[in-house]
């Protein structure tokens, strides 16, 4: 059914009913009310004719379409644009309802606008998915009304479209562009001072603000032999050691199901792995991936070749959280069998108690003997919010004391890991990507990998 009566029609109908009730007591109003009733009926028919009678042989007087990517990025704001074209010879009032997937649990994707004859109106909004998988969009419903506004006609477009939600490739592209333009500090990546002599000379280039003055080549600056240089200063540009292996190890056990801002810890780790792998490739290292839980997961060998990021993206898309305890002995055996060269292992997991970490400590120490191991686990930001709130009652003081105990235990885990020479990173989920990249760049600058 595409025919609907508007609120304006029912307001008019209500006024006519009230008028006929009054005419029952004032008979002289009956005649004028009958004329008004006939006029209202004619206007309604005219309005319906304007909307339904084809003009100029056009079969679809209103055209609409939904424009979005072939896939959505998990945990990021994805742009959606709606195009509404008016092919009537008069302006129309439109009400647009986009049937978005049920996973979003939103009922506010409704827009009202005016479209002039022969014009196209663009409506933009954003969607932020919090789970990977396939999302099914329903129809794009466009309800058009003429200037009379008594009748509305519905048009439906883009029905039953399925769009997959992948790990946040939008975040990956953002970091990639910032890395290319040396603007990573805008997203929290620190400028790391290079330590030691683990870099080899690559080229001479003009000095720019922020470069280390100790790298200035005074002889080349005096000769001004660098094409394109706009000033007299030239510096020696060094390249990092390349072709090192960087493996991201993702725990898929039950501890990674905890949600923060709608996104599970596993999805935070997956998004960070995607960005970290891309940054490693940009730094001319090799990126690999191992997932694990109570049974073996996916393994992607560390490589640096065309299409490797696509392989990692597809593997990450299909990862699911398990509900059982993680088997770290299995992880240790997998790394021993799959990773023969000394590599940087970035382990994304979560430890809530010191005892829980100590049970896995023998396997972590075994990994750190053969590789450079970074254990990344998560700070409970909701506990931090609770601790920062004022304590007004005795119960609040008691609860905050318990919460502080949990926070202190997280810090003790970091100290315990460092005591055995294992690098540890305790980070809020929202800052996971930036903090992990900072650690990677720190390791590169110190020549640890």
FENMO-V328221 format. One record per pair of residues at least 6 apart in sequence whose C-alpha atoms are under 7 Angstrom apart, sorted by the first residue. I is the first residue (numbers start at 1). J is the second residue. D is the distance in Angstrom with one decimal. If there is no record, write none. Layout:
I_J_D + I_J_D
This chain:
2_153_5.4 + 2_154_4.7 + 3_152_6.3 + 3_153_5.1 + 3_154_6.7 + 4_151_5.9 + 4_152_5.1 + 4_153_6.2 + 5_150_6.2 + 5_151_4.7 + 5_152_6.0 + 6_149_6.8 + 6_150_5.4 + 6_151_5.6 + 6_152_6.3 + 8_149_6.5 + 8_150_5.7 + 9_150_4.7 + 16_37_6.9 + 19_33_6.6 + 20_30_6.8 + 20_33_6.5 + 23_29_4.9 + 23_30_5.1 + 44_150_6.1 + 44_151_6.9 + 47_146_6.7 + 47_148_6.4 + 47_150_6.6 + 47_151_6.2 + 48_151_6.1 + 51_146_7.0 + 51_153_6.8 + 61_86_6.6 + 61_87_4.7 + 61_88_5.6 + 62_85_5.7 + 62_86_5.0 + 62_87_5.6 + 63_84_5.9 + 63_85_5.0 + 63_86_6.8 + 64_83_5.4 + 64_84_4.5 + 64_85_6.2 + 64_157_6.2 + 65_82_5.9 + 65_83_5.4 + 65_84_6.9 + 65_157_6.3 + 65_158_6.3 + 66_81_5.9 + 66_82_4.7 + 66_83_6.5 + 66_158_6.8 + 67_80_6.0 + 67_81_5.1 + 67_82_6.2 + 68_79_6.7 + 68_80_5.1 + 68_81_6.6 + 70_163_6.4 + 71_163_5.5 + 71_164_5.1 + 71_165_5.7 + 71_166_6.7 + 72_78_6.4 + 72_164_6.3 + 72_165_4.6 + 72_166_6.1 + 73_165_5.7 + 73_166_5.3 + 73_167_5.6 + 73_168_4.2 + 73_169_5.8 + 73_170_6.1 + 74_128_7.0 + 74_129_5.3 + 74_130_5.6 + 74_131_6.3 + 74_132_6.3 + 74_165_5.9 + 74_166_5.8 + 74_167_5.1 + 74_168_4.9 + 75_128_5.9 + 75_129_5.7 + 75_130_5.2 + 75_168_6.4 + 75_263_6.8 + 76_128_5.4 + 76_168_6.4 + 77_126_5.7 + 77_127_5.5 + 77_128_4.7 + 78_126_5.3 + 78_127_5.2 + 78_128_6.2 + 79_125_6.1 + 79_126_4.7 + 79_127_6.7 + 80_124_5.8 + 80_125_5.5 + 80_126_5.7 + 81_122_6.6 + 81_123_5.6 + 81_124_4.5 + 81_125_6.6 + 82_122_5.6 + 82_123_5.0 + 82_124_6.3 + 83_120_6.5 + 83_121_5.8 + 83_122_4.7 + 83_123_6.5 + 84_120_5.4 + 84_121_5.1 + 84_122_6.5 + 85_119_5.9 + 85_120_4.2 + 85_121_6.4 + 86_115_6.2 + 86_116_6.7 + 86_117_5.5 + 86_118_5.4 + 86_119_5.7 + 86_120_6.3 + 87_117_6.2 + 87_118_5.3 + 88_117_5.7 + 89_117_5.4 + 90_116_6.8 + 90_117_5.1 + 91_115_5.7 + 91_116_4.3 + 91_117_5.0 + 91_146_6.9 + 91_147_6.9 + 92_114_5.9 + 92_115_5.5 + 92_116_6.6 + 92_144_6.2 + 92_145_5.5 + 92_146_5.0 + 92_147_6.3 + 93_113_6.1 + 93_114_4.7 + 93_115_6.6 + 93_144_5.8 + 93_145_5.1 + 93_146_6.5 + 94_112_5.8 + 94_113_5.6 + 94_114_6.1 + 94_142_6.5 + 94_143_5.3 + 94_144_4.6 + 94_145_6.3 + 95_111_5.7 + 95_112_4.5 + 95_113_6.7 + 95_142_5.9 + 95_143_5.0 + 95_144_6.7 + 96_110_5.6 + 96_111_5.1 + 96_112_6.3 + 96_141_5.7 + 96_142_4.7 + 96_143_6.3 + 97_109_6.0 + 97_110_4.6 + 97_111_6.6 + 97_140_6.2 + 97_141_5.1 + 97_142_6.6 + 98_109_5.9 + 98_110_6.8 + 98_139_6.5 + 98_140_4.7 + 98_141_6.1 + 99_137_6.0 + 99_138_4.7 + 99_139_5.6 + 99_140_6.2 + 100_137_5.0 + 100_138_6.2 + 101_135_5.7 + 101_136_5.2 + 101_137_5.1 + 104_129_6.7 + 115_121_6.1 + 130_262_5.9 + 130_263_5.1 + 132_165_4.9 + 132_166_5.8 + 132_167_7.0 + 132_317_6.7 + 133_164_5.6 + 133_165_5.2 + 134_162_6.4 + 134_163_5.7 + 134_164_4.3 + 134_165_6.1 + 135_162_5.6 + 135_163_5.2 + 135_164_5.9 + 136_160_6.4 + 136_161_5.7 + 136_162_4.3 + 136_163_6.3 + 137_160_5.6 + 137_161_5.1 + 137_162_6.1 + 138_159_5.2 + 138_160_4.9 + 138_161_6.7 + 139_156_5.9 + 139_157_5.6 + 139_158_5.4 + 139_159_4.1 + 139_160_6.5 + 140_156_5.5 + 140_157_5.0 + 140_158_6.0 + 140_159_6.9 + 141_154_6.7 + 141_155_5.8 + 141_156_4.7 + 141_157_6.7 + 142_154_5.6 + 142_155_5.1 + 142_156_6.3 + 143_152_6.0 + 143_153_5.5 + 143_154_4.4 + 143_155_6.4 + 144_152_5.4 + 144_153_5.2 + 144_154_6.4 + 145_151_6.1 + 145_152_4.6 + 145_153_6.6 + 166_317_5.4 + 167_270_6.6 + 167_271_5.4 + 167_316_7.0 + 167_317_6.2 + 168_271_5.5 + 172_274_6.6 + 172_275_4.6 + 175_184_6.9 + 176_279_6.9 + 178_184_5.1 + 187_434_6.9 + 188_434_5.8 + 189_434_5.8 + 189_438_5.7 + 190_438_6.3 + 192_442_6.3 + 192_445_6.9 + 193_445_6.9 + 194_445_4.6 + 194_446_6.7 + 195_445_5.8 + 195_446_5.3 + 196_446_6.7 + 198_241_6.7 + 198_447_5.9 + 199_238_5.8 + 199_239_5.5 + 199_240_4.8 + 199_241_5.9 + 200_238_5.4 + 200_239_5.6 + 200_240_6.9 + 201_237_6.3 + 201_238_4.5 + 201_239_6.3 + 202_237_5.7 + 202_238_5.0 + 202_239_5.8 + 203_236_6.3 + 203_237_5.2 + 204_234_6.6 + 204_235_5.8 + 204_236_4.9 + 204_237_5.7 + 205_226_6.8 + 205_234_5.7 + 205_235_5.7 + 205_236_6.8 + 205_237_6.7 + 206_229_5.4 + 206_233_6.2 + 206_234_4.5 + 206_235_6.2 + 207_233_5.5 + 207_234_5.1 + 207_235_5.7 + 215_235_5.3 + 215_236_5.5 + 216_233_6.9 + 216_234_5.8 + 216_235_4.0 + 216_236_6.3 + 217_234_5.7 + 217_235_5.0 + 217_236_6.1 + 220_234_6.3 + 221_232_5.3 + 221_233_4.8 + 221_234_5.0 + 222_232_6.9 + 224_232_6.2 + 242_284_5.3 + 242_285_5.4 + 243_284_5.8 + 243_285_4.3 + 243_286_5.7 + 244_285_4.8 + 244_286_5.8 + 244_343_6.7 + 244_449_6.5 + 245_285_6.1 + 245_286_4.7 + 245_287_6.1 + 245_302_6.0 + 245_343_4.9 + 245_344_6.3 + 246_286_5.9 + 246_287_4.9 + 246_288_6.0 + 246_302_6.9 + 246_343_5.8 + 246_344_4.8 + 246_345_6.1 + 247_287_5.9 + 247_288_4.5 + 247_289_5.2 + 247_302_6.8 + 247_344_6.1 + 247_345_4.9 + 247_346_6.2 + 248_273_6.3 + 248_288_6.4 + 248_289_4.9 + 248_290_6.3 + 248_345_5.9 + 248_346_4.8 + 248_347_6.1 + 249_289_6.1 + 249_290_4.8 + 249_291_5.7 + 249_345_6.8 + 249_346_5.8 + 249_347_4.6 + 249_348_6.0 + 250_269_6.9 + 250_290_6.4 + 250_291_4.7 + 250_292_6.4 + 250_347_6.1 + 250_348_5.0 + 250_349_6.7 + 251_291_6.2 + 251_292_5.5 + 251_293_5.9 + 251_348_6.0 + 251_349_5.2 + 252_266_6.6 + 252_291_6.9 + 252_292_5.9 + 252_293_5.0 + 252_320_7.0 + 252_321_4.8 + 252_322_5.8 + 253_293_5.0 + 253_321_6.1 + 253_322_5.0 + 253_323_6.0 + 253_324_5.8 + 253_325_5.6 + 253_326_5.0 + 254_321_6.8 + 254_322_5.7 + 254_323_4.5 + 254_324_5.6 + 254_325_6.3 + 255_350_6.2 + 256_264_6.7 + 256_265_4.9 + 256_266_5.1 + 256_349_6.9 + 256_350_6.7 + 257_264_5.4 + 257_265_6.0 + 257_266_6.5 + 257_321_6.7 + 258_264_5.4 + 258_265_5.8 + 259_265_6.1 + 268_429_6.5 + 269_348_6.2 + 270_316_6.5 + 272_432_6.6 + 272_433_4.7 + 274_313_6.8 + 276_437_6.4 + 277_287_5.2 + 278_309_6.9 + 280_286_6.6 + 280_287_6.3 + 281_287_6.5 + 281_304_6.4 + 285_304_7.0 + 286_302_5.2 + 286_303_4.7 + 286_304_5.0 + 287_302_4.6 + 287_303_5.7 + 287_304_6.7 + 288_300_5.3 + 288_301_5.0 + 288_302_3.7 + 288_303_6.6 + 289_299_5.6 + 289_300_4.9 + 289_301_6.7 + 290_297_6.9 + 290_298_5.8 + 290_299_4.5 + 290_300_6.4 + 291_297_4.8 + 291_298_5.3 + 291_299_6.6 + 292_331_6.5 + 293_322_6.8 + 293_326_4.5 + 293_327_5.9 + 294_324_6.4 + 294_325_6.1 + 294_326_4.8 + 294_327_4.8 + 328_360_6.4 + 328_363_6.4 + 329_363_6.3 + 332_363_6.1 + 332_367_6.6 + 342_370_6.2 + 342_371_5.0 + 343_371_5.3 + 343_372_6.1 + 344_371_6.2 + 344_372_4.8 + 344_373_6.0 + 344_449_6.7 + 345_371_6.8 + 345_372_6.0 + 345_373_4.8 + 345_374_6.1 + 346_373_6.2 + 346_374_4.9 + 346_375_6.2 + 346_376_7.0 + 347_374_6.1 + 347_375_4.8 + 347_376_5.8 + 348_375_6.5 + 348_376_5.0 + 348_377_6.1 + 349_376_6.2 + 349_377_5.2 + 350_377_4.6 + 350_378_5.9 + 351_357_6.0 + 351_377_6.6 + 352_410_6.8 + 353_409_6.3 + 353_410_7.0 + 354_409_6.3 + 354_413_5.6 + 367_373_6.8 + 368_422_6.4 + 373_422_6.2 + 373_423_6.3 + 374_422_6.7 + 374_423_4.8 + 374_424_5.5 + 375_423_6.3 + 375_424_4.7 + 375_425_6.2 + 376_424_6.0 + 376_425_4.8 + 376_426_6.2 + 377_425_6.4 + 377_426_5.3 + 377_427_6.6 + 378_426_5.5 + 378_427_5.1 + 378_428_5.7 + 378_429_6.1 + 379_426_6.0 + 379_427_5.4 + 379_428_4.9 + 380_428_6.8 + 381_428_6.2 + 383_403_6.3 + 387_400_5.7 + 391_397_5.6 + 414_424_5.7 + 417_423_6.8 + 417_424_6.5 + 418_424_6.8 + 443_449_6.4
